[in-house]
Amino acid sequence: LFDIFIEEGGADLMLELDLYWIDHAGVNPEKTLARSKGRVPVIHIKDKEMAGNDPVMAPIGEGNLDWDGLIPACEAAGVDWYCVE
């Protein structure tokens, strides 16, 4: 569904991406941010770790998301606001 929003939504359709769920879906969040450049003024963030086969939320920086890659990708995409859960 996000592919349709990104590819066909037009420049005026703004997106609020949730990097946790993008990663959990097996999609690369950095690439999704790059494809959405200029249309993601706000993102939703939390960190993720696995408890067996189940994802669980973790404090940012204590999970397994690649924040060293995500923060620069957010900046390059033009993110202004980071909503932390």
Contacts in CASP RR format, 6 or more apart in sequence:
PFRMAT RR
TARGET T0000
AUTHOR 0000-0000-0000
METHOD contacts of the structure
MODEL  1
LFDIFIEEGGADLMLELDLYWIDHAGVNPEKTLARSKGRVPVIHIKDKEM
AGNDPVMAPIGEGNLDWDGLIPACEAAGVDWYCVE
2 15 0 8 1.000
2 17 0 8 1.000
2 22 0 8 1.000
2 27 0 8 1.000
2 32 0 8 1.000
5 13 0 8 1.000
5 15 0 8 1.000
6 15 0 8 1.000
6 32 0 8 1.000
6 35 0 8 1.000
6 36 0 8 1.000
6 39 0 8 1.000
11 39 0 8 1.000
13 39 0 8 1.000
14 39 0 8 1.000
14 40 0 8 1.000
14 41 0 8 1.000
15 36 0 8 1.000
15 39 0 8 1.000
15 40 0 8 1.000
16 40 0 8 1.000
16 42 0 8 1.000
16 43 0 8 1.000
16 44 0 8 1.000
16 83 0 8 1.000
17 29 0 8 1.000
17 32 0 8 1.000
17 33 0 8 1.000
17 36 0 8 1.000
17 40 0 8 1.000
17 43 0 8 1.000
17 44 0 8 1.000
18 43 0 8 1.000
18 44 0 8 1.000
18 45 0 8 1.000
18 46 0 8 1.000
19 29 0 8 1.000
19 43 0 8 1.000
19 44 0 8 1.000
19 45 0 8 1.000
19 46 0 8 1.000
19 65 0 8 1.000
19 70 0 8 1.000
20 44 0 8 1.000
20 45 0 8 1.000
20 46 0 8 1.000
20 47 0 8 1.000
20 48 0 8 1.000
20 55 0 8 1.000
20 57 0 8 1.000
20 65 0 8 1.000
22 28 0 8 1.000
22 29 0 8 1.000
22 32 0 8 1.000
23 29 0 8 1.000
23 48 0 8 1.000
23 65 0 8 1.000
24 48 0 8 1.000
24 55 0 8 1.000
29 65 0 8 1.000
29 70 0 8 1.000
29 73 0 8 1.000
30 66 0 8 1.000
30 69 0 8 1.000
30 70 0 8 1.000
30 73 0 8 1.000
33 40 0 8 1.000
33 43 0 8 1.000
33 70 0 8 1.000
33 73 0 8 1.000
33 74 0 8 1.000
33 76 0 8 1.000
33 77 0 8 1.000
33 79 0 8 1.000
34 73 0 8 1.000
34 76 0 8 1.000
34 77 0 8 1.000
36 77 0 8 1.000
37 76 0 8 1.000
37 77 0 8 1.000
37 78 0 8 1.000
38 77 0 8 1.000
38 78 0 8 1.000
40 74 0 8 1.000
40 77 0 8 1.000
40 78 0 8 1.000
40 79 0 8 1.000
41 78 0 8 1.000
41 79 0 8 1.000
41 80 0 8 1.000
41 81 0 8 1.000
42 79 0 8 1.000
42 80 0 8 1.000
42 81 0 8 1.000
42 82 0 8 1.000
42 83 0 8 1.000
43 74 0 8 1.000
43 79 0 8 1.000
43 81 0 8 1.000
43 82 0 8 1.000
43 83 0 8 1.000
44 83 0 8 1.000
44 85 0 8 1.000
45 60 0 8 1.000
45 70 0 8 1.000
45 82 0 8 1.000
45 83 0 8 1.000
45 84 0 8 1.000
45 85 0 8 1.000
46 57 0 8 1.000
46 58 0 8 1.000
46 60 0 8 1.000
46 84 0 8 1.000
46 85 0 8 1.000
47 57 0 8 1.000
47 58 0 8 1.000
47 59 0 8 1.000
47 60 0 8 1.000
47 61 0 8 1.000
47 62 0 8 1.000
47 63 0 8 1.000
47 64 0 8 1.000
47 65 0 8 1.000
47 67 0 8 1.000
48 55 0 8 1.000
48 56 0 8 1.000
48 57 0 8 1.000
48 58 0 8 1.000
48 63 0 8 1.000
48 64 0 8 1.000
48 65 0 8 1.000
49 55 0 8 1.000
49 56 0 8 1.000
49 58 0 8 1.000
49 62 0 8 1.000
49 63 0 8 1.000
49 64 0 8 1.000
50 56 0 8 1.000
50 64 0 8 1.000
57 85 0 8 1.000
60 67 0 8 1.000
60 84 0 8 1.000
61 67 0 8 1.000
74 82 0 8 1.000
END
